[in-house]
């Protein structure tokens, strides 16, 4: 028996599944939030989980991730997407041997939904969810106030890694703009960094660094906030750029 035949005989008994899981972040109400879906089927029916599902034979990993995101939440891709990591602990899934390839998606607010009056801004249309397929509900949760998760430690590990990766990306790239609308104030940008870093930043030093790196440029509009106009800015580019250090 040649090596190929031996290998085929051995692997024919293997039962290995590949899943694509998606950690979707948004910045709402001055908080970093993550998207969770309520499972319609076992295991964990009625519990909250990261959106995701099994990869089909005729699709790539990225195609599977985007399909699951749309099927379970109604969100379609027109946002930042990045493959995070592969999780392969043997007992991580009660359904059997499942390898999970995790993705991070950043959902921002489209300019068409944004008001220049802070009191008139509700939840953007792009962030409104519609559960379908194998989920009965989909909601945004603050990253520091999550419900119990259907897959327990397996999904917590993915979420923790995704948040750490987002922290790292904000330190050396302009990926933060993937969580903001087309126009924003420097205060909103600082609040985003503080939400991801989970710490307060010095206002003067933050603005000085952002402006010195030429990350943003002012537009001919202001935001009426607390009776005082705040200058609105836009990112000089939404294309990913790498820096030595931002904040």
N, C-alpha and C positions, 0 to 999 in steps of 0.2 A: 504494500500500500504506500503510495507516494505521500509527500508532506501535504500537498493540497487536499487530497482525499481525506487524510487524517484530520486536518483542520476543519474541513466541511462537516465531517461526522461529529466532531466535538461541539462545534458552534451551533449545529442544528437543534440542539437541546436548550440552548440559551434563550431566556425570555428577558429581553432588555428593551425598555421603552425610553424615549427621549421626549422631554417636555420643554416648552418655551414659556417662561414666566416673566411678567412685566411689572416693574416697579415704576408707577407713574407719579411724578411729583407735580404739584402746583403751588403757587404762592397766593393765598387768599386771606383776607381779613388780618393782614400782617403776620400770618403764620405759614410755615411750610407744611403742606398737607400731602397725604399719600392716598392713592385710590385703592379701595378694597371692594370686593364683590361678595354677596351672600350666596353661598352654594345652594343649588337646587337639588343636587343628588349626593348620595354617599360617595366617599366618606365625608363626614362633617356637614351633613345637610343642615341648613339653617345657620351655619357658622360663617364668619368672615374670612376671606382668603385673598391672596394676591391674584389678580387676573392671570390666566394662563391655561394651557392645555397641551395635549400630545401633538407632536409633529407628525404630519401625514407623509406618506411615502412620496408624494408628488410635489412637495414644497420645501423650500429652504427654511432654515431656522428663523431668519428674519421674517419671512412671509408668514410662518406659523405664529410668531409673536404678534404681528400686526393684525392677523385674522382674529386671533383670540381677543385682542384688545377691542376690536370693533364689535365682535359678536357678543361680548359680555358687558360692554359699557356704552356702545354706540359711538365711541371716539374713533376717528380715522386719522391716518398719519398725515400731518403737515407740521411736524414739530421735530425737536431734537431727539434722536434715537442713538443709543450706544449699547453695545454688548458689554455686560459687566463681568461675568465669571461663570464657571461651570461647577455645579454642586453635585457630588456623586456619592455621598455617604450611603452605605449599603441599606440601612434600615430607615432612611429618611421619609419614605412614602409607604403607607399601609397597603397600597394596591400592588406592591411588588417592587422589582428593581427598576428604579426610575432615575435617569440622569436629567438634571434640570439645567438648562442654559438660560441665565437671567439677563434681562435687558432693562435699561433705564430710559424712560421717556420723560421729557420735560414739556409740560403743557402751559402755554402762555395765553394772555388775553389779547384777542385781535383788536386792532385800533378802531374798527367800526363800532365796537360795543362800549368804548370808553368815553365817559363824560369828562368835561373840564371842571365840573363841580363835584367835589369829593362826596357830597351828601347824596348825589344822584347815581352813584355807581353800585350796582348790585352784582350778582353772580354773572359773569360773562357767558354768552351762549355756548362758547367753545368748551366751557367747563361743566355744562349741564349734561347729566348722564341719563342713559336709557338702558336699563338692564334687559338682557335677552338671552337666548340660547340656554346655557346651563347655569345662569345666575338669576336670582329673583329680585335682587336689588344691587345698586352700586352707589357708593357714597365716598366723599372726601373726608378723611380723618386727620386731625393734627398729629404729626409724627410722634409727639410726646404724650399722646393720649389715645392709644390704640385699644380696640376691643380684643378679647381672646381670639386667637387665630386657629383656623381649622386644622392646619398642618403644624401647629405648635412651633417647636424649636426650628424646624426646617425653614419655615417662612420667616421667622424672626431673624434667622441668620442671613437670609437674603436681604431683608429690609435694612439690617444693621450695616451690611456691606455696601448697599446702595447709598445710604446716607453718608457713609465715610467717603465713598468715591465722589459724591457730589461736593463734599467739603474740599477734598483735594483738588477737584477741577476748578472750583471757585478761586483757589489760591493762585493758580498759575494760568488760567485761561479766561476768556470772555463768555463762558458758557452761562453765566448768570442771566444774560439777556434772553436766554431761552425760556425763562420763567417770568419775564416781564412783557408788557405790551409794547407796541411800537413807540409809545411816548410815556415818560415816567419822570418823577422828580428824583433828585439825589437822595432825598430822605427815604423814598420808597426803595431805592437801590440799597441804601445802608440797612434798612430794616430786613431786606432779603438776606443780606450777608449775616446779620445778627441772628436771624432765624435758623440759618443753616449751621452757623458756627456755635450757636447756643451761648452767645456772650455779647456784652455791650461793646461797641466800638466808639472811639473818640470821633466826634462829628467833624472837627476841624481837620484832623489828620486824614480821615477817610476821604473827605472831599478833595483835599490837596493831592492825595495819591491818585484818585480816579481821574482828575483833570490833568495831572502831569503826564499820565500815560496816554492821553488823547483817546480814551475809550468812548467818550460821548461828545455830542455837540448839541448846543441849545437850538430850540426851534422857536418859531414866532407865536408861541402860545404859553399861557400860564394856567396853573391849576388853582382854583379858588378853594383854599384849605384854611378853615378856622378864621375866615374873614381876611386872610392875608394871601396875596397871590404868590405862588411858588413857581419858579421857572421850570418848564418842561424840557426834557432832553430826549434824544434818540441815540441809539447805538451807532457808532460810525460804521460798523459792519456787524452783521449777524453770522458771518462766516467765522468758523472756529479759528481763533488766534491764540498762540502760546506766548506767555511772558515769563520772565524770571521769577517775579513775585508780584501779585496785585495787592492783596491784603492779608 
